């Protein structure tokens, strides 16, 4: 009976370990551009070892909007390590996109006050995919990726380096 209980305990422990998602990406870069309002302006670069660099320009950490914000110095450059669970979620979202078959450009510039996002993905096979999305409305799955990445600015630990 002890052996059976030990076996069940061992199986339980192995089933509780974090599932690591294998990444086929050597670099994930997301950049959000300015709009006529208080859209956050930043670039986030994530490596396969989960290290990340956040280059925050404006409206990333403040809730108040002021046109004078643009005359302030940039908010800074920050380093961090994306939590493993969040990184695995991001990889799953990207894998679900079928990135290589997405269009290179989304959105129409008939409306002049929207932010443009840039998603740049480098693959382990040496290829890359660049997506420019004016208005961040490319597709439902693409919007989920944008929102998830934008949330990383607030739900990770960042250390200012300059």
HUPEHU-V980423 format. One line per field, one symbol per residue. burial: I if it has 16 or more other C-alpha atoms within 10 Angstrom, else O. A space follows every 50 residues. Layout:
BEGIN
burial->???
END
This chain:
BEGIN
burial->OOOOOOOOOOOOOOOOOOOOOOIOIIIIIIIIIIOOOIIIIIIIIIIOOI OIIIIIIIIIOOOOOOOOOOOOOIIOIIIIIIOOOIIIIIIOIIOOIOIO OOOOOIOOOOOOOIIIIIIIIIOOOOOIOIIIIIIIIIOOOIOOIIOOII OIIOOOOIOOOO
END
